Amino acid sequence: MRRIDSQLDRLQLSATRAGSFSITAEEAHNPTKTSRIAHLQNLIKSLSTTASSKHSLVPVARISEALQRANIASSYEDASYEHELEWLLVSKATTQVYGQVLSTILEQTIPLEDDLWYWDDILSTYRFAGLYSIQTSPVRVWKWSQEIYHDVLSRGGQVADGWSQFYGLVKDAVQERSIANIQRRVVSPLALVRNEGRKKRAALRKIRLINANALGVLLGEGLGNERYVISSLRDTAVANLSSVHDDGTQSPTLLGTQSGHRWKSVMSKNIALMDAVIQSVNTAELSVDKFDDSVASITQDDQFYSLHEPTGERTASTIKPADVAERLQYLLRDALPTYTSNFNAVVKENGRPSLIIRYWLPATMLLVSSTTILRIFVNRKEEILTWVRELGQTVIDFWTNWVVEPAMRIIGTIRHNEDSEVSIMSKRSLESDRASLERMVVDFAVKNPEGPALNETQIADIRAKVREGDLTTVLRSYEKDIQSPVKGAIVGNLASALLIQVQKTKVDVEVAMSGIDSILKSQELLFGFIGLTPGVLVSIGVYRYLRGVFSSRKGVQMWARQGRMLLILRNIDRILTSATATEDGEISYKDHGLLLCEVHLLRQAASGILPRRIFHDLLVEIDELVDVRSGLQRQQKVVERIRWAYSKWFT
């Protein structure tokens, strides 16, 4: 729409340079004409796609209001600036109406896929068919009661005539209806339900294919065929500019050039095409195969379509802007609302049941048991509150003891905080025990010298040997006394030697523990993360579970976007694979419409997943994909390119 609208703006600019869209001196000195021209220019701006930065389509009410405010007269002055502005206004309005028709058909066709999936589920298993039978049983009972009631009324039965007589008529009507439907008793209720589902699914598929065919016709023959439309507008602009001579003078037959009115003919043709398409879609008994013939037969009798020819002279001289505005008002006020109401009626009749019908059974059970549930809550109010408080306290304690405190210990370890150090023995224990062992050995050696008294050098040597774990002095005395244990224990040094060896064993144990302590201190950060891991894993698991529970409905609606994109791409590939190319190598209008629906879904799904730059690149691929003029084989290659180029976001 933006491209076509920009071409119309360029047409006005080129014509202004050429002189055909410039106000004459007579019009400039006429206050009425000047006011009228300014009013038309404002209306044209209001119908431009640049009027809104977010949406390229103008609302239907604004289009209708603009056409009504234009107050285009049936009579006009040929080749006047006002007349050309009126044509430009109705052309802008035609572009917007074309966009509204496409958008309406597209937005109503896409949701049909959900209804088709619903009927596929009903027909897939007997369990779903039985559930549907239970859900719709009140509706069937109500319809059956209405039929019986109307049958009794048709027989002249009234409650005022007497209850017994009225009851007799009801009984007779029920018996006759039972006899008439005796063949249906042979078939199981589930078979009847499945047959009903097949009929409704077939009706939805038919209207979906018809709408797709309508989209294909509008895109292939209407303004959606940008190459033809833009070339027509460009030819008009070139014709306007080519009539200007080098000296600035203008040919007097500017508006009568062969391509000067071509764009008017294109707009009139598309109005007739939109009207024919909407009429064909509204025909309930029309089959998909006869849709194109129906559109062709309607357009043959339409003056707006039959006057179409390359130069556009017949359209410009025969059709008035007032006639175009009136036809557009008819499309906006009558044709499009009629199509919408008819479509909604078909979907309401054949689509999936409403929420009330689908959930009346659980809602009724909940309503019946609501008093019991309320009584349970009231009687166990204190217990429930206690459970809630304990649950909250448990969550708080878990978070504090297993997440916060381990994290603080890790931070303390990184900062070398003494309170966070891992240790299995006291810091000064080994030094004090080793010093005590040295004193005990030295005293033993001094008291029991093997020769003369020990000097300071010998004592220092003994201390050094003790630090290295050498207790030779004590062990010699121990070996001597152990030969006579009783004598050595009474008069010897056996007890002292044993106690010194006990102290030595204690020191050796502490040395080993000190080594283990050093290993633990070197791995403090690792142990800190090990202590934090269980709490973090449990927290992440609970968070994901709660997020899945609370966002499950949203997740179902979004339908796993990446998987949805892959499924949509598969549908696009199926459409192009099953499509039959015409003589020109293009796909049919029906396949083109189905392709447009799937591409629209792909674009919506990709907008929330792909990065902005990648998404714009995908839009280029999509534009090439929906271009049926490129041929079926090239479209299939585009699908393959999208599959491998964007596979990262499809899986």
N, C-alpha and C positions, 0 to 999 in steps of 0.2 A: 504494500500500500504506500509506503514512504517513497519508493522509487517512482511509482506512477504519479503520485502527487507532486514530487519534485520535477518531473517532466512537464506537468501542467504549469508549474511556476516558471520553468524555463521557456515554455511556449509563450507565456505572457511577456516575459522579459525580451525574448527575441522579436516578438511582434511589436513591442514598444519601441525597440531600436529601429525596426523597419518602418514604423509609422501607423500600422493598422490598429494597434492598441493604444494610440495616443489620442487625447481629446482634441477635438477641433476647436477653432476659434469661436464658432457659433455656440458650441456646448459650453465653452469656458465662460462666456458672458451671459449664460442663462442660469440664474440661481437655482431654478428647479432642477435642471439637468445636473448641475454641479453637486447639489445635495443628493440626488438620486445615485450618481456615480460613487460618491463617498460612502453612501449606505451599502451599495453592492460590494465595494471593496472590503468593507468591514465584515460583511457576511462571508465573503470568500476567505478572509483570514481566519474566521472562526471555524471553518470547515477544513482547514489545512491540518496535516499531520503534525506540523510544528507547533500547533496550539497547545499541545501537552507533551512534556518531556518524557513521561512514563508510558503513555498509551498512544498508539498511532490511530486508533479508531475513536471517532467521535460518537457519543451516545445517540441512540435513536431519537430521543426527545429533542436534542439540540439540532439534529439534521432536519427533522420535521418543522421545528420552529424557524430555522433559517429559511427554508423554502417558503413557509407561510409569510414570514416578514418581508421576503423579497418582493412579494406582490407583483409577480411578472405578468404583464399585460399580454393579451392575445394578439394585439397588433404591435408592429414594431417597424422601425426604420432600418432598412437593409444597410449593411456596411457601417453602422454607427458604433461608436465606442460603447455605448450603453448596451446595445444588443450583444456585442462580443463579451462583455462582462457577464451578462445573463447566461450566455452559453458556458462561460467558464465556471460560473456558480453551479449550474446544474451538472456540469462535468465533475466538479469537486464532490457534489452530493452523490453522484452516481458511484464514484470511487468509494466513498464511505459506506453507501448502501451495499455495494458489492462485498466490502469487507465484513459488514454486519451479517450478511446472508451466509458467507463462508464460515464466520465464527460461530453463528448459531447452529448451523448443521454440524460443524465439527465438534463443538462442545456437547451436543446432544448425542452424537454417535459414539464418542469414546466411552461414556459410562455404560453403554450396552454390553461391553465386555464383561463387566462384573455380574450383570444379570445372567449372561450366558454361562459363566462359570458356576453360578448358583444352580442352574438347571442341570448342568453337567454333574455336579455333586449329587443332586437328587436322583438322577438316573444311574449314577455309578454303583450304588449299593442299595439293598433293600432296607438297611437301617435308616438311611437318610430319607428314603421314600416313606417309611413308616412314620418317622418323625414329622415329615411334612403333612402326612394324612392326619395326624393328631392335631397339629397346629391349625389346619384349615377346617377341621371338623365343625366348629361353631358356624363358620361361614356357609358350609354346605347345608347344615341343618336349617339355618336362617333362610337360605334361598329355597330349600324344599318347602318350608312352611309358607313362604310367600306364594309359591306356585299353588299350593293346596288352597290357600286363602282366596287367591284370585279365581281359581277354578270354582270354588263354592259360590263366590259372588257372581260369577258368570251364569251360574244356575239359578240365580235369584234367591239364594239363601241369605237370611238375616238372623241375627241373634234375637231381634225383637219378635220374630215369628214363632219363637219357642225354642228352647234349648235342645229338646229331643229331636226336632226336625233339623235344626242346624247341625247337630252332632251326626245325624244320619247322612246328611249331605257330605260332611267331612269324611265319614267312613267310606262312603261310596267313591269319593274322589281318590282316597288313599288306595282303595282296592284296584280301581281302574289304572292308577299310575303304577301300581305294583305289577299288574298284568302286562302293561305296556313295556315295563322295564325288566321283564322276566329273563330276557336274554343276558342282561348285564349281571344277573346273579351267578351265571356260569363263570364269569371272570372274577378273580380275586380283587379285593379292594386295592391292594398294592399295584396290581396291573392297571387298574383304572387311573390311579394317581400317576403312574409312570407314563401312561398314554396322554394324560393332561399335560405333564411336563414336556413331552415331545412336541405337542402342538404349540405350546407357548414358546418353546425354544425355537421352533421353526418360524414362528411369527416374528420373533426378535431378530433372527438371522436374516429374514427377508427385508425387514425395515433397515437393518444395518447395511446390507448390500445395496439397497436402493439409495440410502443416504451417501454411501461411498460412491456410487455411480453419479449421483448429483454433484458431489464434490469434484469428481473427475471431469465431468462436462463443464462445470464452471471454470475449472483451472485450465482445461485444454482449449475451450472455445471462448472464454471470457477474458476479463482483464488479467487473470492469472497468467495468461500466455504473454509474458512480459516482452518477449522478443518482438512479437507482432505489434503490440500496443505501443511500446516505446519507440519502435521504428516509425510507426504512424505519426506519433507526436514529434519525433525528430524530423521527419520529412516535412511536416508543417512548418517547423521552425526554420529549416533550411530554405523552404520556399519563401518564407517571409523575408529572410535576410538576402536571398538572391535577387529580390526585386529592387533592392536599393542600389543605385548607380554609384560610380566612383565620385561623382560630384555632389552626392547627398540627396539627389532627387529620387523620387519613388515612382514606380510604374503605376499608372492609374488602374490597372486591372489586378491589383495585389490580392484582394479578397476573392478574386475569381480564378486564382491559379488552381491547377489541377489538384494539388495536395493541400491546399489551404484549408479545406473543410473536412479533411479525412478523419481527424480526431472526433468531430461531431458525429460522423457516421458510426465510428467505433463505439462511442458512448451510447448511442441510441440502440445499436445492435445488442449491447450487453444488457440494457434494460429489458429488452424483449426476451433475451436468454434467461435472465433471472426469473422473470415472470413465468416462463414456460417450465423451468426446472421446478419451481415451487408448486405449480399446478400439477405436474406429474408426480411429485412426491406425495401430494395430498390425495392422489387417487388410490384408494385402498385396494381395489381389485387389480391394480396394475402389477404385472410380474416384472422381475429384474431384466429378463431378456428383451422385453418390449419397452424399456424405459427410454432408450435412445430414439426409438421410432416415435414415441409419444412426444418427446421434446421437439423432434423435427417437424411433426405434423402441426404442433401448436405454433411454432415460429414461422411456418410457411404462410399462415393467415395473419401474421402480425405485421402491421405497416412499419413499425420501428425496425423490424428485421429485414423485410423484403426490400426496403429502400437502400440497404447497405450495398455500396459499391466503392471501388478504390478511390475515386476522386472525392466522394462525399458531397457532390453538388446537389444530388437529389434530396439528400437528407437536409442540407442547409436551406434549400428552397421550399421544402414541403413541411417539415416538422418545425414547430415553434418551441422556444424555450418554455413557454407556459405549458405546452403539452407534455414535455419531458418532466417538468416539476409535478404536474398532476399525476403522471404515471409513477413517479417516485413516491409521492404521498400515498398512492394506493398500495404500493409494495410495503411501505412502512406501517400503515395503519390497518390494512386488511390482510394482505397475502401472508406476510411474515407472522403476525399473531395467529392467523388460522393454522398455519403449519405447526407452530409451537403447541397450540392446544390439541391438535390432532395427534401429534407425536406423543405428547404427555398422556393422552387418553390410551393410546396403544401400549405404551410402556406400563401404565397403571394396570391395564388389563392383563398383560402378559409378562410383566416383570416379576421380580421376587416380591413376596408379600411384605406388608408394612411391618414395622417393629412391633406394633400391638398384636398382630396376628402371630408373629414368630415367637413372641415372649409372653403371651397371655398365660400359658400354663405355669411357668415359674413365678410370674408375678402374682397369680392367684394363690399358689401355694405359700408364697411369702406373706401375702395379705392374711390368709387364714391362720397361719402360724405366728403372726406378729404378736398377738396377745401372749402366747406362751413364751416367746422369746423375750418379750418385755418383762414378764413375770420373773423369768430366770435372772435377768439382769438386776431387777430390783431386789430380789431375795439374796443375791450373792454380790451385792454392791461392794461390801467391805473386802471380800476375798478378791474380787476383780481389781480393786484399787491396790491391794497389797501385791498382787501379781505384777501389776504395772510398775509400782515403785521398786520392787525387787529386780524386775527386768532392767529398769533404768539404772539402778545402782550397780547391777552386774556389768552392764555395758560401760559405765563410767570407770569402775574398778579395772576392768579388762584394759580399757584404753590407757589408763594411768600406769598400771603395773607392767603391762606387756608391750606398750608402744612408747609412751612418753619417757618413763624412767630408763629403759634400754637406750633410747636415743640420747638422753642426757649423759649417760655413762660413755657412750661413744664420743660425744662432744668433749667430755672431760678427758678421755684418753688422747684425743687429738691435741688437746691443750696441755697434756702431761699433768693433769690434776692428780695430786697424791691420793685423794679420796676414791678415785676411780681405778687405782692400780689393782691388778689381780695378784694375790700372794697366798701361799699356803703355810708360811712360817713368818715369825717376827723378824724384823730387820737386824737386830743386834744379837740374836740368839747364837749364831755360829761363832761370832767373835768372842763372846764371853765364855762359851764352852771350850773353845780352843785355847784361850788364855788360861783357863782353869787347868786344862790338861798339861800345859807347859809347866805351870807351877808345881803340879803334882809330880811330874817326872823329875824336875830339877830337885825338888825336896827329897825325893826318893834316892836320887843319885848322890846328893850331898850327904845324906845320912848313911848310905851304904856304898862307900867308894870301894872300888876294887884294889886300890893302891893308896898312895898318899892323898891328902885332901885336894879336892878339885880347885883349880884357880878360875879366874874370870873367863879366860879364853876357852877352857874346857866347858864351862857352864854355857857360854854363848853358842858353842858348837852343838851342845845337847839341845838347846832351844831351837836351833835351825833344823836339826834332824827331826824334832817333834813336829815342827810345822810341815815337814815333808812326809810325816807319818811313820818315822823310824823310831821305835821304842826298844832298841837293842839293849839298853841298860836295864830296863825293867824286865825284859824277856829272859835275860841271862839269869837274873835272880829268881825268876819264876821257874825256869827250867831246873835250877839247882834245888829249890824247895819242893818241887813237885815229885822229886824222887822219894822224899819222906813226907807225905802230905800232912800227917798228924803232927810230926815234929815241926814241920815248916809252918803250920797254922798256929802252933802254940808259941814257939820261940823264934820262928823265922819271919819272913816278909811275904808269905804266900797270900795272906788276906789283902795286904796293900797292893800287891801285884795284880790280883784279880780285880780289885776295885778300879785300879788305873786302866786295865783293859776294858772294863765296862764303860768308863768315861771315853776311852778311845773308840769303842763301838758307837757310842752316842754321837761323837764328833763325826765319824764316818757316815752315819745315817743323815746327819744334818748337812753334810757336804753334798750327799746325793740329792737331798731335798732342795738344797740351794740350786743345784743344776736344773732340777725340774722347775723351780721357781723362776729361774732365768728364762727358760723356754716359754713359760706362761706369759712372762712380761713381754717377751718379744712378739707374742701373738695376741696381745690384748685387743687390738682393733678387730682381728678376726673373730675372737670370742664375743666381742660386743655385737658384731653383725649377726653372728649365729644366734645370740640371745634375742635380737630384734626381729629376725626373720619370721618366726611363728606368728607373732602378733601382727606383722605387716601382711603376711599371707592370709590370715583369717580376716583381717579388715578388708583387704581387696576382694576376697571371695564374697563376704557379706555385702559389700558395696555393689558388686556386679549383680548379685542375686536380686537385691532391692531395686537396682536400676532396671533390671530385666522385668521385674514384676510391675513396677510403676510405669514403665514405658512400653509394655507389651502391646497395648492397644495402638499406641502411636507407631510402634514397629510394624504391626500388622498392616496399618494403613499405608505406611511408607513402603512396605513389602520388600524389605531388604534391598535398598536401591541398587546396589551393584548387581545382585542377582536379577533384579527387574530389568536393568539395562541389557543384560545378556539375553534374557527372554524376549525382550522387544526386538533386539537385533536378530534373534532367531526367527521371529514372526516376519520381519522385513525380508529375510532371506527366503522364507517359505513363499511369501507373496511373489517375489521376483522369480523364484524357481518355477512356481506353478503358472505364472503368467504366460500368455501366448502373444507373441509379438505380431504386430500388424505388418502390412506390406512395407511401411516406412521404418520398421524396426522398433516401433514404440509399443508400450503396453496399453491395454484397454483403459477406458475411463473408470470402470469399476475397480480394477487393480490400482489405478492411480489414486483413487479416493482412499482405498484401504491403506496404501502406502503412506499417504498423507497423515492418516490417523496414527499410525505407528510411529512415524517420524515426529509428530507432535508430542507423543508420550516420551520418546527418547530424548527430545530436547528438554522437556520438563524434568525428567529424571537426572539428566547429566548436569543441569544447572546447579544442583546442590552438591555435586561430588567433584567435578573436574575443577582444577584451578582456572582462574579467569582467562589467562592466555590460552590454555589448552581448550577451554570451552569455546572461545572465539574461533580457534582452528577447526573445532568440530562443526561449528555452524557453517563454515565454508564447505566442509564435506557434505553436510546435510543439504545445502543449497544445490550442490551438484547431484546429490542422490535423487531429489524430487524433480529434477529437470528431465522430463520425459523426452524432450527433443534430442537428448544425447544418445538415446537408444538403450535397449534392454541390456545388452552386453556390457556397456560402460557402467550402467547402474549396478550390475552385479560385481564389477570390479571395485566400485566405490565401497560396497558393503564389505568386501574382502579386505580392502585397505583400512576401513574403520575397525574391523575385527582385530587385525594385528597391530595397528598403530595405537589403539587405545585399550589393548588387552589388560594393561596394568590396572585400569579402573573398572573393568568388567568382571574381574575375579576377586 
